[in-house]
């Protein structure tokens, strides 16, 4: 394939924005440069100083221990003292042991003088030109020339020796050019010259675009793919094919078969051409016909890499050919001989006749001189043949290699103006659309049009596969790439691209097979080497990966995506300086590539560099949007949105991150569901007795676990990865984490034990497991002065969660999870002011188990079916013993067991995305009660539960989006009967950049705490959390305004109005039930919550967030004691101010001040010293207001020793503020929790 380097990036369909997902999203590109091996390299005894990675023709080496010159073989090891030279045609790519990459140009001579383990590498350039890249942070490099010496450390540069003059151009970094007369420092974008006997001096400022300094050339073997023997235009060839195919085969003449074969070779593929040639071969041929047959046989032999046969056939064909075909044969023979006999030199043909001959001349210029020279030849030929569309189409393709975008556009436009269906012109147009304009859909449409004109041209199918991959349509991409291989089995490019596609899907065995076949066809092919490096990353062989990636990027130093993969390999080995150099190289090579800042952001987050992470994530989004077309809308760029979400959350600016997670939500992307999981919603009720809960900012809710499950069904491995090392590409690993800590509550300390594991394997198919275990015990001791009593108990929690994720086929994903938790609460109460001794002993035990299995199948692009089975079992027991004159016990047991099946179909159709499904099953409920002296009571019921839903996301235009949904809930049992329609609707409007307005209505019914595959939000909005009775439901009207005022300031104004029917509100667990009621049931209620959140990115690792919320609520239950009053535990005002500091020492610290305003407490009997004259009136039922209070909390996390150790400490209520969480129930005092984790 013709070597074109361009960026045709895509928006990935999955990933948390971490680097490995972005690598998966990298487009499969064409690379620059092929190499052929002549034979086996000579084995050297000593450790190699370097190795030959690529060669052109006629290069020679003189080993230090041999006096004669020998031809250079691919992979030839070099030792100190070896000398290399090239002729007027030759070039070499060399990778040295210190990772220095060098390309040696024509007529050059290089001596390896020194390669030490500790000292500088020293090379002698006696003549010619080299381009080189030295690794930052490595040993120094010194290049001696007759006129001066260049001292280099970590930079890109080119050096030319022309007689007594040495010229230096620095592309990146700084080089010191020195001789006896002086020294000059040459920086990026500068050049200098030195002559023998004269001091070096700067001369000009050079273009920083490296490509023309990198000594590129057109590989000869690709000439046979693009040369055409037929003198006809593409339109004429298609007409000839159609005409001849209308003639019965037995009636076709030899001329017909030859004309058909010539046209088919270019348009319909080599196989069809060979079949037609065989038919012609069986017929009587004239001398001219025989020559045409030999010409076509030579073309086929060249395309099949049988270069000796090709050269012989071309030579035999020339005498009998007409001038136009003879010119093709002249250049074809020249190319075939150069490939068959690389050390043989001859002058290029002088006879140039017709557009095909002009192409041969241009291709020879691109091989012998430079790509720019080939373009000049084509320009001149266009003057001679102004009506031929092939020539400007070829010129456009060549311009891509050196990134001359203006010439790409001009030449492509000229070609298509001459012939709108010209295959080469359409090919260039598709590359321009996908690589420069970012319109992948348009590129696919253009390529599909082109393959109708030239269905046998493998390059079109290869590019179509790349474009489909960039869009995320892996099924279509695989089909297209396999078609390209079918058409040209010897081509290494499509096989390398197919291997890359397999690696994205963790299909390493299949990838290895294609890589081996690609390298067998072309041992030095740069993209195959780079893909093999990607393969070694997938197997965890990081050193091999680095070696291959260095080799591939010296063979093709302008391949920016190779530099990105090299950055990943270096970063995963913690070679951070080298990783940043590779990123900088990629950025310099393609300053428009969005994936470079995407990786930079991921690396920065891994290194706790929050400022760089945010800046790079912003640049990632900016570059994607700059592509135009669909990318112009923020909402289209799902990966960038997730990266921004994570970057802002690292800095503690959660609302800012939430905005990007919401606006870029994509129902086909796993990371979007993970963003929903992180998003959660606000719980306005402050009724927790333990520290650590947040009633001001959004937190996870029961629905968010369903979001996580749905995300895992699309992207099973999005959470897979070790913590103790960088991990950007899936490869096998296993990590175990053990933790020990201490938690305190009101001065009493108890231990905490934690454990976890995470693993990934790609054999026999990709599988990941993950789990967390925890055992904790907390003392619950203190006084309840308003009751009045004292408690001295504890709570023990043991729990664990495990996940199993697998992709047994590329289109099938399996998820399984299991959760189990057991809580034991022991609370003895001593009512020390009671008239007679009174104690209450409470033992509350609860345990829950949940198991689920899900299957997800991709039918086709953006057409996915999901199915799952969920099981859960919850058992609770509450045993209370009241001791006064005697002992009365109350023993209550309850259980809920559910069996739920669910199926969902998500499909895109134009501007609509449909999500619909059905789920249902049975829920068994039991309740048993034993009270001393009373008959036992037992209730058992079965509820048939079901839900049917449809949700439609409507992308109206880039500014306006809507979502419509209708759910139907069904629950039927002895005590329960629910049949309810639940409408949902939302609209999102972006009036300008960085301003987003949303409105939504959602009705939700009680869901029995079962997991779901149904959507949990509407235009990104989730309702505030409320607890409902089994027959309850909530209507939520939500309005939200997100505004990004500057790069430093963000605000979010949020309003939710909730109408509640059937509210079930639990009291804090410390409340002395059963002496007093333990929950409030409200038939009807209302909550209005208005909040303003501000996030400020201060910089230098600091972020400030603040939220102020006003909440108005009303109890509308006519049977309630306090109808018309506010709902219990909802503060009228609440607020938080938090300062987060992140440092590259792997430290993250937060200081937060929290305010909870006045709120009603719970209804209770209260003994009071104040009241009427009748003491009996002092015992009454009423809700008491709970006072407002502030708490100051702090947390710090430190991960030293390359994150092998994590130390976290959290402090709550640092100022030891007194407050109540319920009537008479004090909140926590100054409390702490510290955990030490070790990973291995």
N, C-alpha and C positions, 0 to 999 in steps of 0.2 A: 504494500500500500504506500502511496505517496505520503511522505512524512510531514504531517501538519501538526503544529503545536498550538492549541487554542484552548480556552477555558469555556466549557459548555455546562457549567455547574447547575445544580438543581437544588430544590428545597427538599431536604430529606423527609421521608415519611415516618421516621421514628427517631427515638433517642432522647435522653435528658439533656441534650445539648452538650454532652461530653464528647471528647475528641473521637472516641472509637466510633460513635454514631456518625460523625461527620466524615470520617474516613469511609464509612459504608456508603455515604452519599456521594463520594467523589465520582465525577463522570469518568468513563473509560475513554481515554483519549488516544489519538494516534501519536506516535513518538517520532523522534528525529534520529535516523541513522541505523543502518544495518552493518553487520560485519560477517564475514565468512571465514571459516577456519580453513587453512591450507592443509594442515596435517597435525601430527602430534607434536606438542612443544618439547623441547629438549629438557630433560630433568637436570636440575642443578642441586648440588650437594648442600650448600650453605643456606641459612635462612634467607628468604627472598627479601630484597629491598623494595621490590615492586612487581607489578604484573601488567602485561599488555591486555587491555580490555577490548579494544576495537582497533581495526586497521582498515586501510583502504586498498592500496595496491602499490607494489614495488618497494615497500619499506624493508630496511635491513638492520641487523644487529651485529656488533662485534663484541663477543664475550671477552672479558678481561684476560682469560687464559687461552684464547684462541686468536691467532693473528688474522684470519680471513673473515670476510663479511658473509653473513648468512641471511636468508630471508626470515622475516619475523612471523611466527605463528601466533594465533590467538591463545591467550592464557599463558604465554611464555613468561616464566619468572625471570627477573633481572637481579643481578648482584652488583655490589659496589665495584666500580671499574668498568662496567659494561657501557658501551656507546651505541646510540641509536641514530639512524639517519633516514631521511625521507627524500624521495626524488621530486620531480616537478609535479607529480600527481599525488603522491602518498600523503597520508596523515595517520597519526597514532593517538590512541587514548590510553593513558597509563594511570594506574592507581598504585601509589606508593604505600609502604608499610605504615607510615605515620599519617595515613588518610589524606595526604596531598593528592589532588586530582590534576592531571596535566593533559592537555591536548597539544600535540606537536604538529605544526603545519608543514606546508610544502617546502622542499629544499632546506631542510633544517637538520641540525646536528646537535645531539644532547648527550652529555657524559654524566653518569651517576658517580659523583666523586665521594660523597660521604653520606651514610645513613646510620646514625648512631642511636643507641637506646636512650642516651641522655643529652647528647649534643644536637646542634642544628643539622638539618639535612642540607647538603651542598650539591648543587648541580652546575654543570658548565654548559652554557648555550653558546656555541661557537658561530652558528649561523642560523638564519630562519626566524620563525615565530613560534612562541608558545602562549597558550592561554592556561591559566592555573587558578586553582582554588585551594588555599591552605586553611586547615581547621583552626578555629579560634581555641585558645586555651591549650593548644598542643605545642610540640617543639617548633622551634623557629625554622625557617626555610631561607636559604641564601642561594641566589642564582648569579654565577660569575659569567661575565661577558668580556670580550676584548676591551671594551671602553669603560665599563663600570660594573659594580656589583649591586644587586637589589636584595635588600633584607626585608623579609616578609614575615608577618605573624597574623594569621587569621584574616585573610582577605582574598578578593578576586582581582585579577590583573592580567594584562597581556604584555609580552615583552618581545621586541623584534630586534634582531641583529642584522644590519645591512652594511657590510664592509666595516669601516671604522666607527659607525654610528650605532648607538643603542637607543631605542625608543621604548618608553614605558607609558602605559595607560592604566590607571587604577579605577576599577569599577566599584569596589567596595573596600573600606578600610583605609589603611595607611601603609605606604611602602617607602623605605629609605633607599635612595639611589646614591651610591658613593663611589668615588675614585680618589686617586691621590691628590687631585686638585680641589676637591670639595664634596659637599653632601647637600642633598635637597630632600625635604619631606614632601611626598606626593600623596594627596588625599583623594577621597572619592570624587570622581568627576573631573580629575585633573590629569595632565600628562606632562612628561618631561623627556629630555633628550640629553645624551652625553656622547662626546666624541673622544677618541684617544688623545690624551694630552690636554683636554679641556674639561672644566668643571661642569657637572650636570646643572641643568636649569630647566624650569618650567617653561612650557611653550604655549599650550592652549588649554582650554577647557573642553573636555570631550563629552559626547553623549553618554549618559549613564545607562542606556539600554544595551545590555550585554550581548545580545544575540549576534550582532555582526562581528564581535570580537571572539566568538566561540568557535570559529573555524568550521562552520557547518558546510555540508555538501549534500547533493542529492545521491542516494544510493542507487547503484546501477541496476540491481536486480529488480527494482520497482519499475524500471523503464518498460519492461515487457507487459506489465499490467496496463499501462496507459498508452503505449504505442498502438496504432491501428494500421492495419495493412490496407484497408479499403480507402480509396481516395474520396469516397462519398461523405457527405455530412451526415450527422445523426438522423436528421429528418429523412434524408434520402435513403439511408440504410434501413430505417424502419419501414419505409415504403417498399424497398426491395424485398425485405423479409415477408411483408404481408402479401406482396404480389406473387412471390415464388411459392409461398405456402398454399396459395390458391390452386397451384398447378398440381395435378396428381403426381406422386413420387415417380411412378414409372414413366411419366411423360417429361420429366425434367432433364435438361441437357447438362453436360459437364460444366458449361458456363454458369448455368443456374446454381449447381451445387457449389461451385467455387465462390460465386458472388454471395450465396447464402452463408457459406462458412466464414467469409471475411466479415460480413455484417454481424453474424452471430458471435464471433469472437469478442467483439466490442460490446454488443448489446445483450445477447442472450446467454452468454457464458461459454466457457471452454468446452464443456461436455457436448453441447449441441453442435458446436463448431467442429469438433473432432468427428462426430457422427456424420456430418455432411461431408467432411474431407474423405472419410472412408468410402462414401458413396461415389465421390468424384474419382477416387483412386482406382475404383473398379471399372472406370470407363476409359475410353480412348481419349488421350489428351494430346493437344498440340504442344509444341515447344513452349509457347507462352503459358499454356495451361499447366504444363509440368512445372514451370518456374513458379507460378503462383501457388501450386500445391507445395513445393519446397519452401516457399516463403511462409506459408501458413504453418507447415510442420515446424519450421524454425521458431516461429512465434510461440507455438504451443510448447516446444522443448524449452525455450527460455523461461516461459511462465512456470514450467514444472521443474526449474532449476537444473535441467540437463544441459549445462552450458556448452560442453564440448560438442554434443550433437547439434545444438543450436548454431554454433559458429560454423560447423561444416555445412549445414543446410542453407544458411544465409549465403555463404560463399558460392554454393552450387546454384542458387536461385538467381543471383545478380545478372548474369549474362542474358537471360531470357526475359527480363522484366521491363516493363515500360518505365520511363524516367521517374514518375512519382513513386511507384512501388520500389524501384531500384534504390531510391534515396532512403526509404525505410529499411531496406535490406542492408545498405551500407552502414547505417548507424546501428542497426540490430546486431550485425556481425561484429562491429567494433565493441559494443557493450558485452556481447557474449564471449569474445576472446579475452577481454579484460577480466572477466569473472572466471573463465576457465583457466587462464594462465596469468595470475595476478602480478608476477614478476616480469612479464613481457610488456614492453612499452612500444607504442606506435602512435603516429599522429592521427588525429581524428579525421573523418572523411571530409572532403572539401565539397563534394556534390550535395547540394541542398535544393531539392525540387518539391514544391507543393507544401501545404500546411503541415503534413505529417513529417516531411523532411525538416521543416523549420522546428517542429517540436523536438526531433532528434538532436538537432544542433543546440537547441536551448538546454536540453537535458544534459548533453555533454558539457556545456559550459557550467552548468550547476554542479557537475561532478568534478571537473578539472579546475575550475576557478572558484566561483562563489555563486550563491543563490541570486544575489543581486545581478550578477553577470547574465544568468539565465533569463532573468526578467527583461533585461535590456535587449537580448536577442529576440524575445517574443514581441517586444514593442516594435522592433524594426520589421519583423515578419508581418505584424498587423498592418503595416503600411502597404506591404506588397499584396496581402490577402485581406482587405478591409471587410469583406462580407463573410468571413469564416468565423463562427462563434467559438470554435475550439481554442483558438490562440489566446483571446482574453480570459477565457475560463481557466486555462492552464496558468496564466499569469496571476490570476487571483489566488489560485491554490498555492503557488510559490510564495506569494506575498504573505500568506498566513504564517509561513515558517519563520520569517524574520519580524513578524508582528507589525507589518506595514499596513495598518488598517485602512488608511485612505486609499491605497492602491488596491487593496482587497475589494473595497466597495466600488471603486471606479471600474475596475476590470470586470467584476461580476456583473455590474449593471450593463456594461457594453455587450457582454456575451448574451445576456438574456434579452436585450433589446434586439439583437440579431436573430435569436431563436429562443422563444420563451420555453421551449421544451428541451433545450440542449442539456444532456445529462450532467456534463461537467459544470455547466453554469448553475443548474439546480443544486448540485452537490455543494458548490461554494455558497450559494444562497442559504442553504440549510445550515451550514456551519456559521455563517454570519448571523443568522437568526438565533441559533442556539447559543453560540459562543460569545457574541458581542452584544446582541440585543436582549438576550436572555429569554426569548420567546420559544420555549421548548415545544409547545403545541404547534406553533407555526413551522418549526423545523421538521417535526414529524410529518406534518401535512405535505411539506415540500419533498421530503424524502420518499413518501408514499407515492407522490406524483412521479418522481424520478424513476422509481423501480418499475413503474408501468411502462416507461420508455425503454429502460435498460434493465430488465429483470435478471439478467445474468451477470451484472457487474457486482462482484462481491463487496467492493468498497462501500457501495450504497447500503447494502444490508448490514455491513459492519457499523456504519454511522447510524443507521436506523436503530440498531441494537443499543448503541451508546445513548442515543436520544431517549429511547424508551426507558433505559436504565436511569437516566437523569430525571425522568418524570416519576420514577418509582414503580414502573410497570415491569417487574422482573420477569413475568411470564412471557410477555411479548419480546422483551430484550433477549431472552434466551433463544426463542424461536428465530429471531432475526440473525443473531450471531451464529447459530448452528447452520442457518441457510448460507451465510457467508463462507463458513468452513466447507460446506458441501460443494459450493461453487469453486473454491480454491483451497483444497486440502493442504497444500504446501505453504500456505500463508501463515506466518507466525503471529500476525497482528490480531486477527479475529480470535485465534486460540488464546492469546494473552488476555484479550478483553473478556472472553468467556470465563477464563480462570478468575479474573478479577470479579466478575459477577458472582461466580460460585463462592468466592471468599467473602463477599458481602453477606451471603446466606450461611456462612460457616460450613460450607460443603468442601472441606479441605481435601478429601480424597479425590474428588472429581477435579478440583482445581489443580492438584499436583499432576494428574494425568495430562491435563491440557498444557501445563507449563512445560512438562517434559517433552511433549510433542512440539511445542513452539521452539524450544531450544534445540531440538533435534533438527528442525528445519532451518534454524538460523541461530547458531551457538552464541553469537555476540549481540543478539537483538536487545536493544536497551529496554524496551517495555517488558520483554520477557524476564530480563534480569530484575527489573523493578517489581514485577509481579511475583517473582520468586522470593524477593525480599519481603513482600507483603505476606506471602505464604509462610515464611519463617516467623514473621510476627504472629501469625495465627497459630503456630505450633509452639510459640514461646521460646524459640531459638533466636534470641535477640542479637547475639554476636554475628550469626550467619546472616540475619536480616540486614544488619548494618553493612556487612561486607558486600552483599548483593546490591543494596541500595546505593552505596558509594560507587560500585562498578557501573550500575545503570545510569547514575547521574554524571559520571565522567564521560560515558558514551553519548549521553544526551544531557548536557548541563543546563539546557534551557527548559527542560521539562519540569514545570513548577510543581506538578503533583508528585513527582518523584522526590522533590525537596521536602514536601510536606510529610511524606511517608518516612523520609530520613529523619525529619524532626521528631516524629513519633518514636522511632527506634531509639534515637539518642535520649529523648526525654524519659522513656521507660527504663533506660539504663542509668538515669539520673545524670547524664552528661548534659547539664542544662545549658552551658555556654555553647556547646556544639548544636544543641537543639534550637537555640535562639538564632544561631547563624543560619541554619537551614531555613528557618522561618523567614529571616530577613532576605535570604536568596530568593525564596519563592515570591516574596512580596515585591522585590525589585524586578523579577522577571515578569510578573503579571500584577501590576499595582491595582488592577480591578478585580482580582480574584477574591471573592468574599470568604473563602474557606481559610485563608491565611489568618485574618483576625479572629475567625471562629476558633481555630486551634490556639491562637495566642490567648484568647479568653479562657479556654479550658485549661491550658497550662498554668495561667495566672491563678485561677481558682484553686487548682491543686496545690499551689505554692502560697496560698493565703495572701495573694497580692490583689486586693479588692479593687484598688483604683485602676490598675491595668486591666483587670477583668471587665470592669464596667466600660472603660474606654474602648477596649477591643470588641466587646459585644455590640456596642453602639456602631462601631465601624463595620462589623459584620452585617448588621441590619442595613446600614447606609449603602454598602456596596451591592447588596442584593436588590435594594429598591432602585439603585441607579441603573440596573439592567432594563428597567422599563417593563412594558407589557404587564402581565399578571403580578410580577414581582414588585411593581410600583406601590401596591397596596401593602401596608404593614401586615394586615391580617393574613396574607398569603404566605408569609415567611415564617413557617411554623418552627423550624429549628432555631432560627435566630431569636424568636420570641422566647423559647425555652432557655436558651443560653442567657439572655437578658434576665429572665426570671431568676435563674440560679445566681447570677452575678449580683443582682440587687439584694437577694435574700442573704447572701454571704455578708453583705454590708449591713444587714438588719433593716433594709428598706423594703419590707415585705409587700406593702401596698403597691409600690412601683413595680415590683416583680409580678405581682398578681395581675396588674393591668396588661403586661405583655403576655402573660400566660393565657388570659381570657381572650384578648383580641386576636391571637394567632391560633386559637383552638381549631384542631382538625380532627374530625371523628375517625380518620383512618390512621392516626399517628399515636403511638403508645405514649409518647412523652406529653401529649396534650392531656391525656387522662391523668398522668402523674401530676401535671400542673393543677388539675382540678382537685386531686387528692391533697396537695399542699395547700390549696386555696381554702377549703372548708367554709365555715360560716360562723357568725357570732352567736354565742349563747348569752342572752341578756339576763338570765337568772343567776344571781350570786348566792348559791346555796351549797357550796363545797366546804367541807370541814378540813380538807388537806390543802397544803400549799402546792403551788405549781400550776394551778388552773388559771386560765385567762378568760375573763368575762368582758374584755374590752376589744381585743383584736380577734379576727377569725381564727378558729381552731378546727381540727378535724371533727367530723360528725359521723353518725352511723352510715350515711350515704357515701362518704369519701372512700371507705374501704371498697365499696362496689366500684368506684372510679378506678382505684388501683388495680382491681381484678380485671376490669375491662381493658386497661392499658396493657397489662401483662399478656392478655390474649392477642393483642396486636404486636407487641414487642416483648417477647418472653424474657429477654436477657437485658432489659434496659436498666435493671438495678444490680446486675451481676458485675462484680469486680472487687478486687482486694482493696482494703483501705491503706495498707502499709506500703504500697508502691504505686507509682503511676500506672494507669491501665486505660488505654484508649482503643485497643483492638482486642476482640475476644481471643484469648488463648487459654489453654488449660492451666488451672491453678486450684489451690485449696488453701483457705485461710481459716484459722481458728482464733477466736478471741475469748479471753478470760478476764473477768473483772471482779474486783472486790471494792466495797465501799462502806460508808457509814452514813446513816441518816439520823437526824435529830428532830424531835418534836417536843417543843416546850422544855428543852433541856435534857431530855432523855434520848440516849443514843442506842441504835440497833444496827445490825449488819445488813449489807446488801450483797448478793452474789449474782453475777451475770455470766453468761456464756453465749457464744454465737459461732456460726460457721457460714462460709460462703464458698461455692466451688463452681467450676465450669469444666466440661470435657466435650470434645467434639468427636468422640468415638463411642458407639458406632454411628451416632448422629448427635447433633448438639444437645447437651443436657446440662442443666444448672440446678443446684440445690442451695437452699439458704435457710437459715433458722436462727431463732433467738430464744434464750431461756433466761428466766430471772426468778430468784427467790429473795424476798424482802420481808422484814419484820419491823414494825414501827410501834413504838410505845404511844398509847393514848391515855395519858394521865393528866389530871388537872381538876380544878374546881369549876362547878357550875353554880355560881352564887345566886342566880335568880330562881333556881329550881326549889331549894338549894340542895346541892349534893356534891359528892366527889366521885370521880371515876378513876380507876387504876387498871387499865386493860391494855390490850394490844391487838394489832391486826397483822395477819400473815397472808402474803400473796405469793402464790407459786404459779407460774405460767410459762407457756412457750408457744411459738408459732413456727411452722415449717412450710417451705414451698418446694415444689418440684416443677420445673419448666423444661420443655423439650420441643424440638421441631423435627419430628420423624421424617417429614418430607418438606420440600421448599414451600409448599402451599398449606401446610397443616401445622398447627401449634397446639400443644397440650399444656394445660396448667392444672396443678393440683395443690391444695393447701390443707393444712390441719392446724387447728388452734385449740388449746386447752388452757383453762385457768381455774384456779381454786382459791377462794378467799375465805379465811377463817377469822371471825371477829369475836373477841372475848371482852365483854364490857360489864364489870361489876360496878353498880352504883350504891353509894352509901348516903342515904338521906339523913344527914346528921342533925337536922333541926326538926325532924318529924316528932309529933307528940309521943309516939312510941317507936321503938327500934324498927326501922324499915330499910330493907335492902332489895335491890333488883339485880339479878344476874342474867345477862343476855349473851347467848351464844348464837351468832348468825353465821351460817355456812352457805356458801354458794359455789357451784362449779358449773362450768360451761364448756361444751365441746362443739366445735364447728368444723365441718369437712366439706370441701367442694372440689369438683372436677370440671374443668372447662375445655372445650374444643373449639378451635377457630380455623376456618377454612377459607382461603382466598379462591373464589371462583374465577375472577378475572380482575383487571385493574379497577380499584375502587368498587369492588363488589365482593362483600365478605359476609359469611354466615357464621354466627357464634351460637354455641349451645353449652349449657351447664346444668349440673345437678348439685343442689345445695342441701346439706343436712346440718341440723343444729339441735342441741339438747341442753337445756338450762334447768338446773335443779337448785332450789333454794330451801333452806330450813332455818326457821327462827324459833329458838327455844328460850323462853323467858320464865324465870322463877322469882316470884315476889314473896318475900319473907317478912311477915309482921308477927301477928299472934300465931299464925301458921304459915304454911307454904302453899302457894297456888302456882301451878305451872300452866303455861300456855305454849303449846307446841304446834307450829304451823309449817306445813310443807307444800310447796308448789313446784310445778314443772311445766315446761313448754318444749315440745319436740316437734320439729318441722321437717318435712320432706318436700322440696321444691324443685321443679324442673323448669328450665327457661330456654327459649330459642329466640334469636334476634337476627335480623337481616339488615345490613347497612349497604346502601348502593347510591352511587352518584348518577345523576341524570341531568346533563346540562347545568343549569344554575341551581339545581336542587339536589340536596342530599337527604335521602329517606332513611329513617331508622324506625323500624317497626318490629313488633314481636309479641309473644305471648308467654306467660309464665304462670305456674300454679302448682298446687299440690295440697297437702293436708297439714294441719297444725293441731296437735293433740295437747289439750290443757288439762291439768289436774290440780286440785286443791284439797288438802286434808287439814283438819284442825282438831286438836284435843285440848280441852280445858278441864282442869281439876273439878270434879263434881258435876260436870255437864256431859251430855251425850256427845260422842264423836260426830264430826261433820265431814262429809266427803263429796266432792264434786268432780266429775270427769266429763269432758266434752270434746268433740271433734269439730274442727272448723275446716270447711272446704274453702280454700283461698285461691284466688286467681286474679290476674291482671292482663289486660289487653291494651296495647298502646301503639300510637303512631306519632312520629316526630319528624318534621320537615324543616331543614335549614335552607334558607333562601338567600342566595348571594345576588342581590338585586343589582348593585353596581359596586364600584370600589369604595364608595362612602356609606352605602346603605345596605344593611343586612337585616333579615327577619328570621324568626323561628316560630313555628306553629306546632302545637301538639294537642292530642286528645288521649287521655288515659281513661280506662274503665276498670274500677276495682270491685271485686266480688268477694264477699266473705259470708258463709252461711254455716250456722251451727245451732245447737240447742238454745244458747243464750245470746247469740250474735247473729245479726242479719244486716249486711251492708251491700248495697248496690248503688254505686255512685260514679257519675261521670266527672272527670277531673280535667277541665280545659287548661291549656297553657299557651301563652303567646308572649313574644318579645320582639323588640326592635332595637337595633343599634345603629347609630348615625355618627359619622365622623365629619363635622362641619369644616374642619381644617386639620392640618397635620398636628398630631399630639393632643387633640381634643376628642373625647369620645363620650357620647351620651347614650344611655340605655334605659329602657323601660320594659318591665316584664310583669306578667300575672301568672301565678302558679297556684293550683289547688293540690294539696297533698293529704292523703288519708293515712291512718295508722297502718303500718306495713308489717307488723309482727316481727320486726327486727330481722327480716330475711334479706339476704343479698339479692341483687338484681342486675340484669343486663340492660335495663332501661336507662335513658338519659337521666342524670341527676341535677342538671341545671338548665337554664334557658338563657340564651345569649350570654353565657358565662356567669349568670347570677344564681346563687343558691340561697334559699330562704333561711332566715335566722332560725336557730334551733329552738324547738318547743317540744315538750313531752305531751303526747296525746293518749287518751283512753282508747280502748279497742274500737269504739264506735266514733272516734273523733276525727276531725279534719281541720286543716288550716288553709285559709285563702290569703295569699301574700301578693301585695302590689309593691313592686320595687322600682326605684328610680336611682340611677347612679351617673355621676359625672366625673370622669377621670381627666386630669389635665396635667400635661407635662410642660410647665411654663418655660423652663430653661433646662440645660443639661445638669443643673444642680438642684432644681426645685420641682416637686411633684405634689399635687393635691388630689384627693378623692372625696367627693361629697356623696353620701349614701343615705337613702331614705327607704324604710320599709314599713308598710302598714299591713298589719296582720289581724285578720278576723279569725278567732279561734272558737271551735266547737268541740267540747269534750277535752278540756285540759286536765292532765293528771300530773301534779307537781309534787315531787318527793321532798321531804325534809332532810336536813343533814343527818348523816348516819349516827351521829352522837346523840341525837334527840332521844330522850328516854321513853321510847315506845316499849310496851303497849300501855303504859300508864297514861300517855297522852296520844292524840292522833299523830300519825307519822306521814300523812300526805294530805294535800288539798285537792279536791276535785271541783273543778269549775265548769259548769255547763256551757257558758259562753264568756268570751273575753276579747279584749282588744289590746294590741301593742303597737305603738308608733315610735320608731327609733330613727333619729336623725343624727348622723355623725359626720365630722369633718376630720380627715386624716391628712397630715402633711409629712412628706419625706424630704429630707435635705441631705444631699451628698456633699459633705464638708470638704472631703479630700484628706490626703495623708492618712488614709485608713479609717477615717471617722465618718459615721453616718448618724443622723438624728431623725427620729421619727416621733410623731405625736398624734394622738387622737383625742378628740373631745366629742362625747355623745350625750344627747338629751333624749330621755325615754319617757313617754307618757303611756300609761296603761290603765285599763279599767276592767273591773270585775262586773260582768253583766249577767251573772247568774241570779235570777230572781229568788232562788231558794237559799242563796248564800247569806251568811250572817252579815258580811260587809259588802253587799251589792253597791256598786257605784264607787267603791274605793279602788285604789291601785292594786294590782296583782302582787302577791307576796314575792319578796326577794328581788324585785326589779328596782334598781336605783334610779332616781330621777336624773341624776348626772353621773357620768363616769368618764374617766380620762386616763391617759398614760403618756408619759414622755420617756423615751429610751435613747440612750447614747451607746452606740456600738463601735468598738475599735478592733480593727483587724490588722495583724502584723505578719510580715513574712517569716518571723520566727515560729510560724504555725500556732499563733495565738489569736483567739477571738474572745473579747470580753464585752459584756453589756451591763450597763447600769440603768435601771428602770424605776421611775416613780409612778405609782398607781393610785388613782383616786376612785373610791366607791362612795357615792353619795347616799343620802338618807333614803331608806326603803322600808316598806312594811315588812314586819316579821311574820311569823306563822301564828295562827290561832292556837291559844293554849289556855289551860287552867293555870292561874297564877295566884299564889298566896301573897297577900299584900299587907303591909302594916298600916296602910292608909285606906280609908273608906268611910262607910256610914257608921252610925252608932251600933248597928247590928253586925256583929262579927261574921255572921254567915254571908253577908254581902261581900266580904273580902275575897271570897272564892268565886271567880267569874271568868267567863270566856271572852277574849277580845284579842285583836291583832295589835301588836306593839311595834312602833317604829324603831328601826335600828339606826344607830348614829352613823354619820359619815366618817370616813377615815382615810388616811394615806398609809401606804407601805412603800418601803424602799427595798428593792431586790437587786441582786447582782449575780452575775455568772461569769465564769472564765473557763476556757478550754485551751489546753496546751498539748500539742502532739509532737514531742521531741523524738530524736533518734529515728529520723525518716518515717515518722508516724507508726513506729513499732509500739510506741507507748502513748497512751492518752490519759491525761489527768484533767478531770473536770471537777469544778467546785461551784456550787450554787448556794447563795444565801438569800433567805426570805425574811421580810420584816426586820431589816437590819436595825431599825430604830426602836424595835420592841413596842410597836403601837398596840394599844388595847382596842379591840373591836369585837363585835359579835357577828356570827354567821347565821344565827337564828335566835329567837327569843330565849335569852338565858344561856346560850351556847357560845362561849368565847371562841374567837379564832386563834390561830397559831401565834405563838410568840416568836422570838428570834430563833430561826431554825436553819439548819444547814444540811446539805447533801453532797458528799464527795465520792467520786468513783475513780479508781485506778484500773486501766485496762492494758493488757499486754496482748499483742498480736503476733502470731507466728504461723 
